[in-house]
Amino acid sequence: MQGLYFDELSVGQSAEITRVVGAGDIEAFAEVSGDTNPVHLDEAYARGTPFGGRIAHGMLSAAYISAVLGTQLPGPGAIYLSQSMRFRRPVKIGDAVTARATVKELDDKRGHVTLQTVCEVNGKAVVDGEAVVMVPRRDA
């Protein structure tokens, strides 16, 4: 399975996925990552924080960005080189997170693509940033 080749990409091209965050997702992410901060796992503890309840790991939303890049735009064959992120708002259990990547710049010489990345809940950014990926060429 091959994703898009460098010559199939254009500035402004975009792709997105939406995932609803469940308690099980947060618990599985904690297990895999080792991040067992009680703000993610312990409702009684989290109620005493400014968030008023459990929140998802910020990196769970970042993983949704990775899913867009690795499965859709550019898709299979793309190699993640870097990602900047700003965490803007918490994601709570039951939130539908839409992760979107939009081609911002194409570096033909290096075969690198810069994408604007964002995760939104109810139209508001929860994470935003910029990714750089290396994309295969047809003749490679």
Buried (B, 14 or more C-beta within 10 A) or exposed (E): EEBBBBEEBEEEBEBBBEBEBEBEBBBEBBEEEEBEEEBBBEEEEBEEEEBEBBBBBBBBBBBBBBBBBBBBBBBEBBBEEEBEBEBBBBBBBEBEBBBBBBBBEBEEEEBBBBBBBBBBBEEEBBBBBBBBBBBBEEEE
